[in-house]
Amino acid sequence: MKISEVRDILGASVIAGEDHLDRSASVGAASDLMSDLLRCARAGVIILSGLNTVQAVRTAIISGAVALVLVRNKQPDEEMVAQARAHGMPLLCSAHSLFAACGMLFREGLRGVDEPPSPE
Amino acid sequence: MPSLTRRFMISPRDFVRAGEVSIEIQGLLKGIGFPAEIISRACICAYEAEMNVVIHGGKGTATLTLDEDHIIIEVEDDGPGIEDIELAFQEGYSTAGEEVREMGFGAGMGLPNIRKNADTVELRSEKNKGAYLRMSFSVKRER
């Protein structure tokens, strides 16, 4: 699932990484706990989180994530945007709750890290 | 694989910069051309260890050593140390405060994540004597 599709499904705004929306997410992971996300690290993961600190961006970078989606209308601060830009990490903001955002992406075919990857 | 040693400083309680060292290590390892899988494991461990120093430690350092077959990351600090090392490796056990939890850390998964991702882990610590953590990653490891 391309990041641009994720943007459309979630009605999300793109705050950083506009040039990388053609990347594909093969699996999704969602948590406000950074260590939980680090457990889900793998190539092609897209991260959804309600944690709007710079650590969420760093966790996405360390995890090799293709994008970070902030949910519940959380807005990133300047440091988060700067880090995301510096590392080419698409940073999206959605008004949906974490639960609803995950459900919407799942419905469209994106699966979790504990299931076989969805077709690209 | 080239032989190399690099040392990085980690500042305690600096939550804005926390993680910068691990991202620098990630950049270095990518630049050298290690396989993505080993970089991922090494950097997850570096990040968890770096966060532990920022959360609990005093002044700390991370040392990256590369030899022909291994990535070795040593993280040391002069903080309060760990009283019960076995307990510290238990999933969900944490002594971190509320402020740390609000930042998405301190859920008691740091050391368990390190044990899961590193090929060898050595942790030495005593109360009030800081902590020394050595993690190694075998480049030729069969998984």
Interface residues (C-beta under 8 A of the other chain):
Chain A: D32 L33 M34 S35 D36 L38 R39 A41 R42 A43 S49 L51 T53 V54 Q55 A56 R58 T59 I61 I62 S63 G64 E79 H87
Chain B: F15 V16 A18 G19 E20 S22 I23 Q26 A36 S40 C43 I44 Y47 E48 M51 M103 G104 F105 A107 M109 G110 N113 K116
